[in-house]
Amino acid sequence: MTFENSRSFYIGGAWVPPVVAHDYAVENPATVEVIGHISCGSVQDVDRAVAAARQAFPDWSRTEPSARRDFLQKVRRLYEGRLDEFAQVIMQELGCPIDLSRSGQAAAGLGQLDAILEALDDVKWTEDLRNGNRIFRESRGVAGLITPWNWPLNQIGLKVFAALAAGCTVVLKPSEITPFNAMILADVLHEAGCPKGVFNLVNGTGDAVGAALAGHPGVDCVSFTGSTGAGRAVYGAAASRIRPVSLELGGKSPSLIFADCDVEKAVRRNLEKLMPNSGQNCNAPSRLLVERSVYQRAMDFAAEHVESIAVGDPSASGAHLGPVANRRQYEHIQRLIRAAMDEDATLLAGGPGRPDGLAHGHFVRPTVFGNVSNDMTIARQEVFGPVAVLIPFDSEAEAVALANDSDYGLAAYVHTDDEVRMQSVVRQLKAGMVFRNGAEIAAGSPFGGVKQSGIGYEGGVFGIEEFLDLKLVA
């Protein structure tokens, strides 16, 4: 697979070479083969992109929301026509199985665009207060956007489409691990007639391009999705210039399973939510908190279910897991699996190493541990892989305490047939999102967390408002 402009950056409406060439090999994690090269950018490349975005901002921010909608509608039509191309690319650069790449990964960006288009009707660009004052909502300026590799088009869509709808101009740094889908999107935006400088893309590492973008004096706001550690660095860089920052970071999401529900159904729901994309999901329910009276049954069923999960070639159709994204991620998961075994958690299924028959590639065995306590390493740290733990509890109060005993607060899941209990537990959980009995988040709803899981929300009108400032007129 090759890309004509793979070593170039999209700046000022054209593909341009880097100031200094710095090749980076992009690997297929299933075969460990190089599928293409990009160039990693520098501070000088970021300077060029920010300058182009600043030059374009006055005109773009003054366009009517209806004109921005018309442009995004063109983007939507072109994006939809290239869905299979997006899917094929993500399958190769991320290792995501082709069926999920089509129905989940590629389709996610389109879904986010649809939600943004719908949300444009709900933005109150002007608002009169009861006291006679008026509020204007205005574009913040140049938005620096830094996106991850695990759901690349979803996260790019949440940021880029919201920023453009708000009237901001954009400099995007996609993950260097999965850069090619973002470069296709740049082509889509170009073909749709994106004005020069409104959208810009610079590839590179977080240490170089990400840091330069987050702390750049010409960037007016920053939106970052990634690890909590990297989020701290982005937050610090932007804070040095008092810039608004939104962060969507890690998670160690609990799922509370009470004995009054269908326990096997609840366990299956959780594992089916966790395992796809090889567990590389920030809101994955990786801590299953189970009422003690049904704990053994839950462990038995979890072991049986996890043992039935197939792992294999991501280019093959069917329900199976692919590899994790890269060697670093593979080794991180292996360390945490071994730490759990060293701390005497009971290995119910899976374990260290690659699945049988897969001698190469970054494949991980789907794994579940029982007899875990909430102070174990495997219960505290984000695995970001196909690994679940089961922790027992004896009362509602203990379940809530265990759920909230985490540095993270992205999502939480509750399974109970008692509606009174459901309402009580939901209100006590410290999480940005709570999912009841297997419910899914609806398009356009706010996605974000509390504590070390982030600041701010993405999705629909809430995502657009992250790129708007309020101006009060008395």
Secondary structure, DSSP 8 states (H G I E B T S, - for coil): ---TTTT-EEETTEEE--SS--EEEEEETTTTEEEEEEE---HHHHHHHHHHHHHHHHHHHHS-HHHHHHHHHHHHHHHHHTHHHHHHHHHHHH---HHHIIIIIIHHHHHHHHHHHHHGGG--SEEE-TTS-EEEEEE-SEEEEE--SSSHHHHHHHHHHHHHHHT-EEEEE--SSS-HHHHHHHHHHHHTT--TTTEEE----IIIIIHHHHT-TT--EEEEES-HHHHHHHHHHHHTTT--EEEE-----EEEE-TTS-HHHHHHHHHHHHSGGGG--TT---EEEEEGGGHHHHHHHHHHHHHT--B--TTS-SS-B---S-HHHHHHHHHHHHHHHHTT-EEEE--SS--TT--SSS----EEEES--TTSHHHHS---SSEEEEEEESSHHHHHHHHH-SSEESEEEEE-S-HHHHHHHHHH---SEEEETT----TTS-B--EETTEES-BSHHHHHHTTEEEEEE-
